[in-house]
Amino acid sequence: MFTSVVRRAPRRDVARFVSARRFHTEPIPLETPEDWTDFQFERTNYRRLIDHFSAFGSTQTRENTFQPHHGLHRPPAPSQLSLSALLASGAHFGHSKSLMNPNFTPYAYGVRAGITVIDLDQTLPLLRRAAQLVRSIAAKDGIIVFVGTRPDLRPIVRKAAERIGSQGYHVSEKWLPGTLTNKLEMFGPEVVKSDRVVPDLVVFLNPIANIHAIRECAIEHVPTIGIVDSNVDPRVVMYPIPANDESTRTVELVAGVLSIAGREGVALRGREKTVQDKLKSRRIAKSYGVSQQ
């Protein structure tokens, strides 16, 4: 009358039911109506147990949790950046208290275990201000250069320049002295006359190692953005971003946010160009007496 199915031992409470499912692994035939009733009772209670504890389980998946590659390939937009993201990347860790630059004092939150803690409440608005600058320059067809000469920064500057497209460039090996101040000898007079050699903005991810490049930018009046650690004078760049420049995750986050802003600026420029082309074509058509929809 009843078919043989896989069945667990009978139970009357949750604890006995769980232990029965855990230790009884052999198929038990349903021989009587009481066996079928017990089987239905076990299955109902098991589903009720699952439904009850599912609300307390984790909802994290690969898509909504942090992954090590997200900082490089999926950085947040400037509007989505938060203090939690900066804190998780270790942007608040500075150098030893004895190494702190006196001019960095306004950006220091305090000292913990002899280490300077950077005030992220100032880092966040300064980073958003720098992102707004990158967006504006990209929207005006400006050239943006990302400079990061440490081995771990090479993929970061390369990816940041790729996001901006033809307006983005990067220096990952070494800034050759005289690139801006002696451009005639570096590139030749023909290249200097025909191409734009001097960039409109330079982003330094490790400023101390490229202080000579910062000097050249100052001589040529090129705006500069830099990640400034507690041992660096914030005045060396025009737009400082106080953060931990020795953390790869922090640099990935900062460069990613700035490159996303640059990509938004390029998109704005493309839309404005499309609108201008449409208006121009309408004016031409109107001058010839042709109506357009």
C-alpha positions in Angstrom: 0.0 0.0 0.0 2.8 2.4 0.9 6.0 2.8 -1.3 9.5 2.5 0.1 11.2 5.9 0.5 14.3 7.3 2.3 13.1 8.0 5.9 14.7 9.2 9.1 13.9 7.9 12.6 10.7 9.2 14.2 10.9 12.2 16.4 8.8 14.4 18.6 11.0 17.5 19.1 13.6 19.4 17.2 16.6 18.0 19.1 15.6 14.4 18.5 14.8 15.2 14.9 18.2 16.7 14.2 20.0 13.8 15.8 17.9 11.3 13.9 18.7 12.9 10.5 22.3 13.1 11.5 22.9 9.5 12.5 20.2 7.4 10.6 21.4 7.2 7.1 19.9 3.8 6.0 16.6 3.9 4.0 13.7 2.9 6.3 10.6 1.6 4.5 7.2 3.0 5.3 5.3 -0.1 6.3 2.3 1.3 8.3 0.2 4.4 8.3 1.9 5.5 11.6 5.2 5.4 9.8 3.9 7.7 7.1 2.5 10.0 9.7 5.8 10.2 11.5 7.6 10.8 8.2 5.3 13.8 7.3 5.7 15.1 10.8 9.5 15.1 10.5 9.5 16.7 7.1 7.1 19.5 8.3 9.2 20.3 11.4 12.4 20.3 9.4 11.0 22.8 6.9 9.7 24.9 9.8 13.2 24.8 11.4 14.8 25.9 8.1 12.3 28.7 7.6 12.8 29.9 11.2 16.6 30.1 11.2 16.9 31.3 7.6 16.0 34.8 8.8 19.1 34.8 11.0 21.5 33.5 8.4 24.0 35.6 6.4 22.9 37.2 3.2 26.4 37.8 1.9 27.3 36.6 -1.5 30.2 37.1 -3.9 28.5 40.1 -5.4 27.8 42.1 -2.2 30.9 41.3 -0.1 34.4 42.6 -0.4 36.8 40.8 -2.7 40.5 41.6 -3.0 40.1 42.4 -6.7 37.3 44.9 -6.3 39.5 47.8 -5.4 41.3 47.5 -8.7 38.5 46.5 -11.1 35.3 47.7 -9.3 36.1 50.9 -7.4 33.2 53.0 -6.1 32.1 56.2 -7.7 32.9 59.5 -5.8 29.3 59.8 -4.8 29.3 56.3 -3.3 32.5 56.6 -1.4 32.2 56.3 2.4 34.2 56.5 5.5 33.8 52.7 5.9 35.5 52.1 2.6 38.4 54.3 3.5 38.6 52.7 7.0 38.5 49.2 5.5 41.4 50.0 3.1 43.6 51.1 6.0 43.7 54.8 4.9 43.8 56.0 8.5 47.2 54.4 9.3 50.0 57.0 9.3 53.7 56.8 10.2 55.3 56.9 13.6 54.6 59.9 15.7 58.3 60.9 15.6 58.1 61.0 11.8 55.1 63.2 11.5 55.6 66.4 9.4 54.6 69.5 11.5 52.5 70.7 8.6 50.4 67.5 8.6 49.0 68.3 12.1 45.6 69.6 10.8 45.0 66.2 9.2 46.0 64.1 12.2 43.2 62.7 14.4 45.6 61.6 17.1 48.2 59.0 18.1 47.6 55.3 19.0 50.4 53.0 20.1 52.9 55.5 18.8 51.3 55.6 15.3 49.7 58.7 13.9 46.0 58.2 13.0 44.8 60.2 10.0 41.5 62.0 10.3 39.3 60.4 7.6 36.6 63.0 8.2 39.0 65.3 6.3 40.2 62.7 3.8 36.7 62.1 2.4 35.8 65.7 1.4 39.3 66.3 0.1 39.1 63.1 -2.0 35.7 64.2 -3.4 37.1 67.6 -4.2 40.0 66.0 -6.1 37.5 63.8 -7.9 35.5 66.9 -8.9 38.7 68.4 -10.3 39.5 65.3 -12.3 35.9 65.2 -13.7 36.0 68.9 -14.7 39.4 68.6 -16.4 38.3 65.5 -18.3 35.1 67.2 -19.4 37.2 70.0 -20.9 39.3 67.6 -23.0 42.2 67.8 -20.5 45.1 65.3 -20.3 45.5 63.5 -17.0 48.6 61.6 -15.9 48.7 59.1 -13.1 52.2 58.6 -11.6 53.0 55.6 -9.4 56.5 54.3 -9.5 56.4 51.4 -7.0 56.1 47.9 -8.4 52.8 47.3 -6.6 51.4 50.6 -8.1 52.0 49.7 -11.7 48.8 47.9 -12.4 46.9 50.6 -10.5 48.1 53.5 -12.6 47.7 51.4 -15.8 44.1 50.6 -15.0 43.3 54.2 -14.0 44.6 55.5 -17.3 42.6 52.9 -19.2 39.4 54.0 -17.6 39.8 57.6 -18.8 40.7 56.5 -22.3 42.6 58.6 -24.8 42.9 61.4 -22.3 44.6 59.3 -19.6 48.3 58.4 -19.3 50.4 56.8 -16.7 54.0 56.7 -15.5 54.9 53.4 -13.7 58.6 53.0 -14.1 60.4 56.3 -13.6 59.8 59.9 -14.3 62.6 61.1 -16.5 64.0 64.4 -15.3 63.3 67.2 -17.8 60.1 65.6 -19.2 58.3 69.0 -18.7 61.1 71.5 -18.1 63.3 70.3 -21.0 60.6 69.0 -23.4 62.3 70.4 -26.5 65.2 68.1 -26.0 63.1 65.2 -24.8 60.5 65.1 -27.5 61.8 67.4 -30.3 60.5 70.7 -31.6 58.1 69.0 -34.1 56.4 66.9 -31.4 56.1 69.8 -29.1 54.5 72.0 -31.8 52.1 69.3 -33.0 51.1 67.4 -29.9 50.1 68.3 -26.3 53.2 67.4 -24.3 52.4 69.2 -21.1 49.5 67.5 -19.2 46.6 69.4 -17.6 46.7 67.4 -14.4 49.1 65.0 -12.7 48.0 62.6 -9.9 50.9 61.3 -7.7 50.2 58.1 -5.8 53.6 58.2 -4.1 54.7 61.8 -4.0 58.0 61.5 -1.9 59.6 59.2 -4.5 58.6 61.6 -7.3 59.4 65.0 -5.7 61.4 66.0 -8.7 58.4 65.5 -10.9 56.3 67.6 -8.6 58.9 70.4 -9.0 58.6 70.2 -12.7 54.8 70.4 -12.5 55.1 73.5 -10.3 57.5 75.2 -12.8 55.1 74.5 -15.7 52.1 75.5 -13.6 50.5 72.1 -13.9 47.9 71.3 -11.1 48.8 68.3 -9.0 46.9 65.8 -6.8 48.8 63.6 -4.3 48.2 61.0 -1.6 49.9 62.6 1.4 51.0 60.5 4.3 51.8 61.8 7.8 55.5 62.1 7.0 54.8 64.4 4.0 54.3 68.1 3.8 50.8 68.6 2.3 51.9 71.7 0.6 54.0 69.9 -1.9 50.9 69.3 -4.1 48.0 71.6 -4.9 45.3 69.2 -3.9 46.4 66.9 -1.1 44.6 63.8 -0.1 45.7 62.7 3.5 45.8 58.9 3.5 48.2 56.0 3.8 50.2 56.0 0.6 52.0 52.7 1.5 48.8 50.7 1.5 48.1 49.1 -1.9 44.4 48.9 -1.1 44.2 52.5 -0.1 46.0 53.6 -3.3 43.7 51.3 -5.4 40.7 53.0 -3.8 41.9 56.5 -4.3 43.1 56.0 -7.9 39.9 54.1 -8.7 37.7 56.9 -7.4 39.6 59.5 -9.3 39.6 57.5 -12.5 35.9 56.9 -12.3 35.4 60.6 -12.0 37.6 61.1 -15.0 35.5 58.6 -17.0 32.4 60.5 -15.9 34.0 63.7 -17.2 34.7 62.1 -20.6 31.1 60.9 -20.8 29.9 64.5 -20.1 32.1 65.8 -22.8 30.8 63.2 -25.2 27.2 64.2 -24.5 27.9 67.9 -24.8 29.6 67.3 -28.1 26.6 65.3 -29.4 24.2 68.1 -28.4 26.5 70.7 -30.1 26.6 68.6 -33.3 22.8 68.4 -33.3 22.4 72.1 -32.9 25.0 72.8 -35.6 23.3 70.5 -38.0 19.9 72.2 -37.3 21.4 75.6 -37.9 22.9 74.5 -41.2 19.6 72.9 -42.2 17.7 76.0 -41.3 20.0 78.2 -43.3 19.2 76.0 -46.4 15.5 76.1 -45.6 15.3 72.4 -44.6 13.2 71.5 -41.6 14.4 68.8 -39.2 12.5 66.9 -36.5 
